[in-house]
Amino acid sequence: MTLCWKPDFVPFELQPILHTIAEEYAVHEGTGGALEVRFEHAPGTVCTVKVAGRVATVRYGAPNLAMRAVGALLADLVLNPGTAIEHAPFGTFGFMLDCSRNAVMKPEHLKRWLRRLCLFGYNLAMLYTEDTYELPGEDWFGYMRGRYTGAELHELDEYCRNLGIQMVGCIQTLGHMEQILRWPTYAAVKDSDSVLLVGEERTYDLIEKMLDAMASYLHSRRIHIGMDEAMGMGRGRYLDRFGFKRRSDVFTAHLGRVVKLCRERGFTPMVWSDMLFAMGSRTGNYYDPDSVIPEEVVAAVPREAQLVYWDYYHRDKEFYLNWIARHRRMGFEPLMASGIWTWQQLWYNRRETEANAGACIDACRAADLSEIFFALWGDDGAYCDFDSALTGLAFAAERAFAPDPAWLPQRFEAVCGASYEAVVEAAELTGPIRTAGIMWDDPLLGMFHHEGLAGTKHEWLDIARRYNGLQESLLPFRDEQAAGDLRHAALLADFLHRKVNLRLRLDEAYFRRDRSALCAVIGEIPVMVARLEDLAGSWRRQWLQRNKPFGLEALQVRLAGQAARYRELEQRLDDFIAGRIDSIPELKQRPGDTTGEIGANWKDLASGSTII
């Protein structure tokens, strides 16, 4: 569908947005479109799209609703003649992209995301940057990490403004600072390996620089200052310097001081709320139903700090309602952070996203919460195909705004230029077992494989068959890369299918001492090495298209290391078959039990040692 518009029938606030999305979409100023779109501002949370003949009239309450209407018209979703109505349950509807776990998305690729998300109805963008932004005078801050320059952030901020999206700084001012604390330059502000030293004046000098940098790069006077998961706070060098103090006292003192620094710069800060709940729990669990936060701790939290309730893990709407109520009982109206599951995933995890984010959205609507955003984390190296997560972001928007979820595939295909069916099919890479565990499992040690034996051999065979079937079903879409690289997904499916099958046959042949079967296993190892090289090339192409080059090295080390381990397996099997060795100890060893507690991180699976 081609759309046109005339300035006389478009409020000024929408004109820059329409010009910006015209960089990619058939929405142009003037005449000649299949539909002329006219816009009328109507206060409220409802957007009405009425199509009659060659004119579509959009009555909207907020710019993001108007852009969702444009997306619907591009997808030809509104009957002619006909009327469609959408509601905006959230004043703020945003996303947060992790740019601190090796992948720093290139500004041009991020602009592509922003255009798409604008048409889905998003109006808030956060780039989670622990150290991946330029900090004047701090050369080791973000060193070799692909940090954004100030000019890049300013350019992205302006681009967001032209799309009606608010870009908010998202940094860390307490925990998750291991990337800079590894350097001797920052020894003076180090409490533990990942936590800044509370009470040290140089810590606050550094935080002032962070805040000043964000104030100069971005227009928004909102800022996310982090402070989540700082479990080592007050237990490292702080203990040596200041002695033992309650963690809640250490935390609130630091929070108060950072909020004061924000106030001096005109910032309204957001802060993750998990530390408060975890400190009120005997088990240190954020989601402990018995958690009780002492009244004096609640009173010490500055009122201007906005608490962010993050929860990516629950499928029960009532759980979210309970935790929203707990935040409100403390006197805070929380911002909700749900999740599009990209962490420790090779492709976005559709099952977990739709179950958990779906329940979260429903709860937030029921609770009349006004602000929600969706986090896309990159734990363990950001090896997920993040473009595939556009599908999850489209789902979240449809769940929040749309009267008819059946519109999702057609809207997605019009906005993203990709087959919704194929991208969703590729999401079978993610379940039901932790696929990253299979990907990173060492070919000789097989620690994740042993954990999987807590199930049955039959289940492993089913998993292998499922990957093989997935690889075949993706073949017709191998050239699609608009919302996830489906050629890459097919390579992954083929590799995983072969890897599971090979390990099953290896175990069976070794314990039967079947040298003929082991020879057949040896014959397949060059194929595995070749597939790893194919994947390395595919990942490299994908990474350099979308991200700054920094961080790719970690992925290449993993893939090259696994290829070397397959070659080692080949040599060891050859020695065993020839009688030069009488056993292969790595294949003999098994855990005493299989509890499913081994993680899917590469570092957990590449070696039995932590020295790697």
C-alpha positions in Angstrom: 0.0 0.0 0.0 1.3 3.5 -0.9 0.3 6.4 1.2 0.5 10.2 0.6 -0.3 13.2 2.8 -0.6 16.9 2.5 0.6 19.4 5.1 -2.8 21.1 5.3 -4.3 17.9 6.7 -1.4 16.8 9.0 -0.6 18.4 12.4 2.9 19.8 12.5 4.0 17.3 15.3 3.5 14.4 12.8 5.2 15.9 9.8 8.9 15.1 10.8 7.8 11.6 11.7 6.2 11.0 8.3 9.3 12.5 6.5 11.6 10.2 8.5 9.7 6.9 7.9 9.5 7.9 4.2 13.3 7.0 4.1 12.1 3.4 4.0 8.3 3.2 3.5 5.9 4.3 0.7 4.6 7.3 2.7 5.3 10.5 0.8 4.3 14.1 0.9 2.1 15.2 -2.0 -0.2 13.2 -4.2 -0.2 9.9 -6.0 -0.6 7.4 -3.3 -3.3 4.7 -3.3 -4.6 6.4 -0.1 -4.3 10.0 1.1 -4.0 10.0 4.9 -5.4 12.9 6.9 -4.8 13.3 10.6 -6.8 15.0 13.3 -5.7 15.3 16.9 -8.3 14.2 19.4 -7.3 14.2 23.1 -7.6 10.8 24.7 -6.3 7.3 24.4 -8.3 6.2 21.4 -7.2 6.1 17.8 -9.8 5.8 15.0 -8.9 5.0 11.4 -11.7 5.5 8.9 -11.2 4.6 5.2 -13.6 5.8 2.5 -12.6 5.7 -1.1 -9.1 7.1 -1.5 -9.0 8.9 1.8 -8.0 7.6 5.2 -8.8 9.8 8.2 -6.9 9.1 11.4 -8.1 10.6 14.7 -5.4 10.1 17.3 -4.6 11.0 20.9 -0.9 10.6 20.8 1.7 10.5 18.0 2.6 6.8 18.6 -1.0 5.9 18.0 -1.0 7.8 14.8 2.0 5.9 13.6 0.4 2.6 14.5 -2.4 3.7 12.3 0.1 4.4 9.5 1.5 0.8 10.0 -2.0 -0.6 9.8 -2.7 1.3 6.5 0.6 0.2 5.0 -0.5 -3.4 5.8 -3.9 -2.8 4.2 -5.6 -3.9 7.4 -8.5 -1.5 7.4 -11.4 -2.3 5.2 -12.5 0.1 2.5 -15.0 1.4 3.4 -14.4 0.6 7.1 -13.3 1.8 10.5 -10.7 0.4 12.9 -10.2 1.5 16.5 -7.2 1.0 18.8 -6.7 2.0 22.4 -3.5 3.2 24.1 -3.4 1.7 27.6 0.2 3.0 28.2 1.4 6.5 27.9 5.0 5.2 27.7 5.6 2.2 25.6 9.3 1.5 25.1 12.2 -0.9 24.6 15.6 -1.2 26.1 18.4 -2.7 24.0 21.4 -4.2 25.8 24.6 -2.6 24.3 26.9 -3.8 27.0 27.3 -7.6 26.4 29.7 -7.3 23.4 27.2 -6.2 20.7 27.0 -2.5 20.2 24.5 -1.9 17.4 25.6 0.4 14.6 23.7 3.7 14.5 22.4 3.1 11.0 21.1 -0.4 11.9 19.5 1.0 15.0 17.8 3.7 12.9 16.2 0.9 10.9 14.9 -0.6 14.2 13.6 2.8 15.3 11.5 3.2 12.1 9.9 -0.2 12.5 9.2 0.3 16.2 7.7 3.7 15.5 5.2 2.0 13.2 4.5 -0.6 15.9 3.7 2.2 18.4 6.8 2.5 20.5 7.7 6.0 21.9 10.6 5.3 24.3 14.1 4.0 23.5 16.9 3.1 25.9 20.3 1.9 25.1 21.7 0.0 28.1 25.3 1.2 28.3 27.4 0.2 31.3 30.6 1.5 29.8 29.8 1.6 26.1 29.6 5.4 25.7 32.2 8.0 25.4 33.2 9.6 28.7 35.4 12.6 28.2 38.7 12.3 30.0 38.3 8.6 30.7 40.2 6.7 28.0 39.8 3.3 29.7 36.0 3.7 30.0 34.7 1.5 27.2 38.2 0.7 25.9 38.0 -1.8 23.1 34.3 -2.2 23.7 32.8 -0.4 20.7 31.5 2.5 22.8 29.2 5.1 21.2 30.8 8.4 20.7 29.0 11.5 22.0 28.3 12.5 18.4 26.7 9.2 17.6 24.4 9.4 20.7 23.4 12.9 19.8 22.6 11.9 16.2 20.5 8.9 17.5 18.7 11.2 19.9 17.8 13.6 17.1 16.6 10.7 15.0 14.4 9.5 17.8 13.0 13.0 18.2 12.1 13.0 14.5 10.2 9.8 15.0 8.3 10.9 18.1 10.4 8.6 20.3 12.0 9.8 23.5 15.6 8.5 24.0 16.5 8.1 27.6 20.0 7.5 28.9 20.4 4.1 30.6 23.6 3.6 32.6 25.0 2.0 35.7 26.1 3.8 38.8 26.7 1.0 41.3 26.8 -2.6 40.1 27.5 -4.3 36.7 30.7 -2.3 36.3 33.1 -5.2 35.9 34.1 -4.0 32.4 35.9 -0.9 33.8 36.8 -2.3 37.2 39.1 -4.8 35.5 41.5 -1.9 34.7 44.0 -0.7 37.3 42.9 2.9 36.5 39.7 2.3 38.4 41.2 0.5 41.4 40.3 3.5 43.7 36.6 3.2 43.0 36.4 -0.6 43.2 34.5 -2.4 46.0 34.2 -5.8 44.5 34.8 -7.1 41.0 31.6 -5.6 39.7 30.5 -3.0 42.2 31.7 0.6 42.7 33.0 1.7 46.0 30.2 3.6 47.9 31.4 6.5 50.1 34.6 7.0 48.0 34.7 10.6 46.7 36.3 9.5 43.4 33.3 7.2 42.8 31.1 10.3 42.8 33.5 12.2 40.6 33.2 9.4 38.1 29.4 9.3 38.4 29.2 13.1 37.9 31.1 12.6 34.6 28.6 10.0 33.5 25.6 12.2 34.2 27.2 15.2 32.6 28.0 13.2 29.5 24.4 12.0 29.2 23.1 15.5 29.8 25.2 16.7 26.9 24.3 13.9 24.5 20.6 13.5 25.0 17.6 16.0 25.3 15.6 13.9 27.7 15.9 14.8 31.4 14.9 11.3 32.4 17.7 8.9 33.1 18.0 5.3 34.2 20.8 5.0 36.7 20.6 1.2 37.2 21.8 -0.1 40.6 20.5 -3.6 40.1 22.0 -6.9 41.3 24.8 -5.2 43.3 25.1 -8.2 45.6 28.8 -7.6 46.5 28.1 -4.0 47.7 29.7 -3.2 51.0 31.4 -6.6 51.2 34.7 -6.0 49.5 37.1 -3.0 49.9 34.1 -1.1 51.5 34.3 -3.4 54.5 38.0 -2.7 54.9 37.5 1.1 54.6 34.3 1.7 56.5 33.6 -1.4 58.5 30.4 -3.5 58.5 27.1 -1.7 57.8 23.7 -2.9 56.8 23.5 -3.3 53.1 20.2 -1.4 53.1 22.0 1.6 54.7 24.9 1.4 52.3 22.5 1.2 49.3 20.1 4.0 50.4 23.0 6.3 51.2 24.5 5.8 47.8 21.1 6.1 46.1 20.4 9.4 47.9 23.7 10.8 46.9 23.3 9.8 43.2 19.8 11.1 43.1 21.0 14.4 44.5 23.6 14.6 41.6 20.8 13.9 39.2 18.6 16.6 40.7 21.4 19.2 40.4 21.4 18.4 36.6 17.7 18.5 36.2 17.4 14.7 35.8 14.5 12.6 37.0 16.2 9.2 37.7 14.8 5.7 37.4 16.3 2.9 39.4 15.8 -0.9 39.3 13.9 -2.0 42.4 15.3 -5.5 42.9 17.9 -4.5 45.5 15.2 -3.2 47.8 13.1 -6.4 47.7 16.1 -8.7 47.8 17.4 -6.9 51.0 14.0 -7.5 52.5 14.2 -11.2 51.8 15.9 -13.8 54.1 17.0 -15.6 51.0 18.0 -12.5 49.0 15.3 -13.3 46.4 13.8 -10.4 44.4 10.6 -12.4 44.0 10.3 -13.8 47.5 6.6 -13.5 48.5 7.7 -13.2 52.2 10.0 -10.2 51.5 9.5 -7.4 53.9 11.3 -4.1 53.3 11.7 -2.2 56.6 9.8 1.1 56.8 13.0 3.0 57.5 14.5 1.7 54.3 11.5 2.7 52.3 11.5 6.2 53.9 15.2 6.6 52.9 14.5 6.1 49.2 14.2 9.5 47.6 10.7 10.3 46.4 11.8 11.5 43.0 13.5 8.2 42.2 11.2 6.2 39.9 11.3 2.5 40.7 11.6 0.1 37.8 10.0 -3.3 38.5 11.7 -5.8 36.2 10.2 -9.2 35.7 10.8 -11.5 32.7 10.0 -14.8 34.3 6.4 -15.1 35.4 3.4 -16.5 33.5 0.9 -15.7 36.1 -0.9 -12.3 35.7 -1.7 -12.3 39.5 2.0 -12.4 40.4 2.6 -9.1 38.5 -0.5 -7.5 40.0 0.8 -8.4 43.5 4.3 -6.9 42.8 2.8 -3.8 41.3 0.7 -3.4 44.4 3.8 -3.9 46.6 5.6 -1.0 44.8 2.5 1.2 45.2 2.3 0.4 49.0 5.8 1.8 49.3 4.5 5.0 47.8 5.9 4.6 44.3 4.2 4.2 40.9 6.5 1.7 39.2 7.6 1.6 35.6 7.3 -2.0 34.3 10.2 -3.7 32.6 9.2 -6.9 30.8 11.4 -8.8 28.5 11.8 -10.0 24.9 13.8 -13.1 25.5 17.2 -12.7 23.7 19.6 -13.6 26.4 21.4 -17.0 26.2 19.4 -17.6 23.0 20.5 -18.2 19.4 17.2 -16.8 18.2 14.5 -14.8 20.1 12.6 -17.2 22.4 9.0 -17.0 21.4 7.6 -19.3 24.0 9.0 -17.5 27.0 8.3 -14.0 25.5 4.7 -14.6 24.6 3.9 -16.4 27.9 5.7 -14.0 30.3 5.4 -10.7 28.5 1.8 -11.5 27.5 0.8 -12.0 31.2 2.8 -8.9 32.2 1.0 -6.7 29.6 -2.4 -8.0 30.7 -1.6 -7.3 34.4 -0.3 -3.8 33.7 -3.5 -3.0 31.7 -5.6 -4.3 34.6 -3.6 -2.3 37.1 -3.8 0.9 35.0 0.0 1.2 35.0 1.0 4.0 32.6 4.5 3.0 31.6 6.1 -0.2 30.3 9.2 -1.1 28.3 10.7 -4.3 27.1 14.3 -5.3 27.8 16.4 -7.2 25.2 19.4 -8.6 27.1 22.6 -10.1 25.6 24.0 -12.2 28.4 27.0 -14.4 27.6 28.0 -12.5 24.5 25.0 -11.3 22.6 25.1 -14.1 20.1 21.4 -14.0 19.6 20.1 -12.9 16.2 18.6 -9.7 17.7 16.8 -8.8 14.5 14.6 -11.8 15.1 13.4 -10.1 18.3 11.5 -7.6 16.2 8.9 -10.3 16.1 8.6 -10.3 19.9 8.5 -6.5 20.0 5.7 -6.6 17.4 3.8 -9.2 19.5 4.1 -7.0 22.6 2.7 -4.0 20.7 -0.2 -6.0 19.3 -1.0 -7.4 22.8 -1.0 -3.9 24.2 -2.8 -1.9 21.6 -4.6 -4.0 19.0 -8.3 -5.0 18.9 -7.5 -8.1 16.8 -4.3 -10.2 17.3 -5.0 -11.8 14.0 -3.5 -8.6 12.5 0.0 -9.3 13.7 1.4 -11.4 10.8 0.2 -9.0 8.1 1.3 -5.9 10.1 4.7 -7.5 10.8 5.3 -8.4 7.1 4.4 -4.9 6.0 6.5 -3.1 8.6 9.5 -5.5 8.7 9.4 -6.8 5.1 9.8 -10.4 6.3 7.7 -13.6 6.5 6.2 -13.7 10.0 5.6 -17.4 9.5 9.2 -18.1 8.8 10.6 -16.0 11.6 8.3 -17.7 14.0 9.2 -21.1 12.6 12.9 -20.3 13.2 12.0 -19.6 16.9 11.8 -23.4 17.3 15.6 -23.1 17.7 15.0 -22.0 21.3 13.0 -24.8 22.9 12.2 -26.8 24.8 15.8 -27.4 25.9 18.3 -24.5 26.4 19.7 -24.5 22.8 22.7 -22.4 23.7 23.8 -25.3 26.0 24.0 -27.6 23.0 25.7 -25.0 20.9 28.5 -24.3 23.4 28.9 -27.8 24.9 32.5 -29.1 24.6 32.6 -32.0 22.1 34.8 -34.1 24.5 33.6 -33.1 27.9 29.9 -33.0 27.1 28.8 -31.5 30.4 25.6 -30.1 29.1 24.9 -33.4 27.3 25.3 -35.3 30.6 22.8 -32.9 32.3 20.4 -33.6 29.4 20.6 -37.3 30.2 18.4 -36.5 33.2 15.8 -36.9 30.5 15.9 -39.9 28.2 17.8 -40.9 25.1 14.5 -40.8 23.3 14.1 -37.1 24.1 17.5 -36.3 22.7 16.6 -38.1 19.5 13.4 -36.1 19.3 15.4 -32.9 19.7 17.8 -33.9 16.9 14.9 -34.8 14.6 13.2 -31.5 15.4 16.3 -29.5 14.4 16.7 -31.5 11.2 13.0 -30.8 10.4 13.5 -27.1 11.2 16.5 -26.8 8.9 14.5 -28.3 6.0 11.5 -26.0 6.7 13.7 -22.9 6.6 15.2 -23.7 3.2 12.7 -21.8 1.2 13.4 -18.6 3.2 17.2 -18.8 3.3 17.7 -15.5 1.6 15.5 -13.5 4.0 17.4 -11.2 6.4 14.9 -8.4 7.1 13.9 -9.5 10.6 16.3 -12.2 11.4 18.8 -14.0 9.2 17.0 -17.1 8.2 20.0 -18.5 6.3 21.9 -18.3 9.6 19.0 -20.0 11.5 19.1 -22.9 9.0 22.8 -23.3 9.5 22.3 -23.4 13.3 19.5 -26.0 13.0 21.7 -28.2 10.8 24.7 -27.9 13.1 22.6 -28.6 16.3 21.0 -31.6 14.6 24.4 -33.1 13.7 25.9 -32.3 17.1 23.2 -34.0 19.1 23.3 -37.1 16.8 27.0 -37.3 16.9 27.2 -37.2 20.7 24.6 -39.9 21.1 26.4 -42.2 18.7 29.8 -41.4 20.3 28.6 -42.4 23.7 27.0 -45.6 22.6 29.9 -46.7 20.4 32.6 -45.8 23.1 30.9 -47.7 25.9 30.3 -50.8 23.6 34.0 -50.5 22.5 32.6 -50.7 19.0 35.6 -49.6 16.9 33.7 -49.8 13.7 31.1 -47.4 14.9 33.8 -45.1 16.3 35.4 -45.0 12.9 32.1 -43.8 11.5 32.0 -41.1 14.2 35.5 -40.0 13.1 34.3 -39.7 9.6 31.7 -37.2 10.6 34.1 -34.9 12.5 35.4 -33.0 9.4 31.8 -32.2 8.6 31.3 -30.7 12.0 34.4 -28.6 11.7 33.2 -27.4 8.3 29.8 -26.5 9.7 31.5 -24.5 12.5 33.5 -22.6 9.9 30.2 -22.0 8.0 28.7 -20.7 11.2 31.7 -18.5 11.9 31.4 -16.9 8.5 27.7 -16.4 8.9 28.0 -14.9 12.4 30.8 -12.6 11.2 28.7 -11.4 8.2 25.7 -10.8 10.5 27.7 -9.1 13.3 29.6 -6.7 11.0 26.4 -5.7 9.2 24.6 -4.8 12.4 27.2 -4.1 15.1 30.4 -2.4 15.7 33.3 -5.0 15.3 34.2 -5.1 19.0 32.9 -8.2 20.7 33.1 -10.4 17.6 36.4 -11.7 18.8 34.8 -13.5 21.7 32.4 -15.3 19.4 35.2 -16.3 17.0 37.4 -17.6 19.9 34.5 -19.9 21.0 33.8 -21.2 17.5 37.5 -21.7 16.7 38.0 -23.4 20.0 35.2 -25.8 19.5 36.6 -26.7 16.0 39.9 -27.4 17.7 38.2 -29.6 20.3 36.5 -31.6 17.5 39.9 -32.2 16.0 41.2 -33.2 19.4 38.3 -35.7 19.6 39.2 -37.0 16.2 42.8 -37.6 17.3 41.8 -39.2 20.6 39.4 -41.6 18.9 42.1 -42.5 16.3 44.5 -43.2 19.2 41.9 -45.4 21.0 41.0 -47.4 17.9 44.7 -48.0 17.1 45.4 -49.1 20.6 47.8 -46.3 21.4 45.6 -45.4 24.4 43.3 -47.8 26.3 40.7 -45.2 27.3 39.4 -41.6 26.9 38.9 -40.3 30.4 36.7 -37.4 29.3 34.2 -39.8 27.8 34.2 -42.0 30.9 33.5 -39.4 33.5 29.9 -38.7 34.6 28.5 -36.5 37.3 27.1 -38.2 40.4 23.6 -36.8 39.6 22.1 -34.7 36.9 20.2 -31.9 38.5 19.9 -29.5 35.5 22.0 -26.9 37.4 24.8 -26.5 34.8 24.3 -23.2 33.0 24.2 -22.7 29.3 27.0 -20.0 29.3 30.0 -20.8 27.2 32.3 -20.4 30.2 30.3 -23.0 32.1 30.6 -25.6 29.3 34.0 -25.0 27.6 36.0 -26.4 30.5 35.6 -28.1 33.9 37.9 -25.3 35.2 37.1 -21.7 35.9 40.5 -20.7 34.5 39.6 -20.0 30.8 
